Structure formats: C-alpha cells, structure tokens
Amino acid sequence: HPSCLGYSEELAVKSRHGPWTCMDCKHCAVCQMDHTIGTLIFCDECDRAYHLTCHQPPIVKEKQPQGSWICFACAPQNNQNPYDSLSGLPTPRDSPVPDDESRGSSGSWDNNIYDPDIPNVTHWTVEQIMEHFNGKGFTEFTQVFRDQDIDGTALLMLTRADVLTGLNLKLGPALKIYKQIRILQTRLPNPPLP
C-alpha cells in the first residue's frame, strides 16, 4: 500500500496513474528482462530501470553511478523521450527506499557491452523472428514461432524451460535455438547460459 511505503498523498495518486512496480519487480525499460541477467540501475527522474548494457550509451560496471543518476531519456540534452508512454511514474526521490537498496543487484555479465551487430528484436513481428531463425539455419523449426505466436517481445521473455519443454522440439535443436535466443536477449555474441 502507498501508505505502508510512507508515500505522500500526491505520490500515492501518481503511483496509480502508470504501470508502477516496486524496486524488486522492475524490468529493464529497453529489453523488458529483470535483474537476473544483469544489474539494474534506476533513473531518479522517471523511475525506469535499465541494465548497464541496455542503457545508451552502455555503462561500464566500474563507472556505475553512485547516488543520484538520470537516464539518457531524461537527460537535459535529450529532447525526445522514447519512453513517453510510461509517464506519471513516481520517482526514487519521492520514494522512501534507501539509496543503497535502489541501485540494483549484481549479475554475471555486467562488464560486457552489447554487440551493435546483434539486432534489438523488441518490436519484431512473428514473421521477422521466423526470418531471422531461417537465416541461422533453423528452417525446419521456425514454424514453431508462428504456432506459438512468438514475436520479439515474447522471444525476449522466453526462458530455457519454455524452449526445452514448451515448444515441443527435440532436445538438440531446442538447445541450439535457445542459444540463439539468448544471443538476441542479451545482445552478446557469447552470452552465459543460465
């Protein structure tokens, strides 16, 4: 409850206007993945979360901001905010969460910078996903993406268990497809496999 969090009346009203989530439930504003694949940092202006590698420009772990931080979408030199659809969120400045708790948790690949040659599939259609996997040599298995209606957003949320058990594929092809999915999820050429 807003009152349990110590929110002011104004912040309590703000928190009901947008898709607000607590610090433990936040997902990256770019890739929509949670803290399990990398450190999330939180903007002090818009309360959006970003993986160090998803933020533009990417943030190197050794230079991870301490204290107040403003994301690229809220920075004064940026006139266009690509995430305007999420306006009205309460900010950490208004939140009673201590600063050290709001700076995210550690991940296993934070020192890596994403590969710009690996596409961002967030807004891809099912057909674009199928075309990508056709190009990777999985022609006989791409129909599963259409059957399961897996577009870019859905692909970014797939877990290893989803691929191994939910797509009705043999183990070998499922593991190879999952490796390609992890590359698209992390935008790293050799991502760690959970």
Residue pairs with C-beta under 8 A, 6 or more apart in sequence:
2 11
2 12
2 15
3 12
5 95
5 96
6 96
7 15
7 90
7 94
7 95
7 96
8 94
11 90
11 94
11 95
14 88
14 89
14 90
14 94
15 89
15 90
17 88
18 86
18 87
18 88
18 89
19 86
19 89
20 47
20 89
20 90
21 27
23 42
23 97
23 101
23 102
25 34
26 34
26 35
26 40
26 42
26 49
27 33
27 34
27 49
28 34
28 40
28 49
28 50
28 51
28 54
29 48
29 49
29 50
29 54
29 71
29 73
29 83
29 86
30 50
30 51
30 54
30 55
30 120
30 122
31 51
31 54
31 120
31 122
31 156
31 185
31 187
32 122
32 153
32 156
32 157
33 51
33 156
33 157
33 185
34 40
35 104
35 105
35 107
36 107
36 194
37 51
37 107
37 109
37 185
37 186
37 194
38 51
38 52
38 53
38 107
38 108
38 109
38 110
39 51
39 52
39 61
39 64
39 104
39 105
39 106
39 107
39 110
40 49
40 50
40 51
40 104
40 105
41 49
41 50
41 52
41 55
41 59
41 64
41 65
41 69
41 103
41 104
42 48
42 49
42 50
42 69
42 92
42 102
42 103
42 104
43 49
43 50
43 69
43 70
43 71
43 73
43 74
43 91
43 92
44 68
44 69
44 70
44 91
44 92
44 93
45 70
45 71
45 74
45 91
46 71
46 73
46 74
46 83
46 86
46 87
46 89
46 91
47 89
47 90
47 91
47 92
47 95
48 71
48 73
48 83
48 86
48 89
49 104
50 71
51 107
52 58
52 59
52 60
52 61
52 64
52 110
53 59
53 109
53 110
53 112
53 113
53 114
53 186
53 187
53 188
54 114
55 71
55 72
56 72
57 72
58 113
58 114
59 65
60 111
60 113
61 110
61 111
62 111
64 103
66 103
67 99
68 93
72 78
73 81
73 82
73 83
74 81
92 99
92 102
95 102
108 192
109 186
109 188
109 191
109 192
112 186
112 188
114 186
114 187
114 188
115 187
115 188
115 189
118 183
118 184
118 187
118 188
118 189
119 132
119 184
120 187
121 128
121 129
121 132
121 152
121 155
121 156
121 184
122 152
122 153
122 156
123 152
123 153
124 132
124 151
124 152
124 155
125 151
125 152
126 145
126 146
126 149
126 150
126 151
128 152
129 142
129 145
129 150
129 151
129 152
129 155
130 142
130 143
130 145
130 146
132 184
133 141
133 142
133 145
133 177
133 180
134 142
136 180
138 173
138 176
138 177
138 180
141 169
141 173
141 177
144 150
144 167
144 168
144 169
145 155
148 154
148 166
148 167
150 158
155 181
155 184
155 185
156 184
156 185
158 178
158 181
158 185
160 178
160 193
160 194
163 169
163 174
163 177
163 178
163 181
164 171
164 174
164 175
164 178
167 174
167 177
169 177
178 193
179 193
182 191
182 193
183 189
183 191
185 191
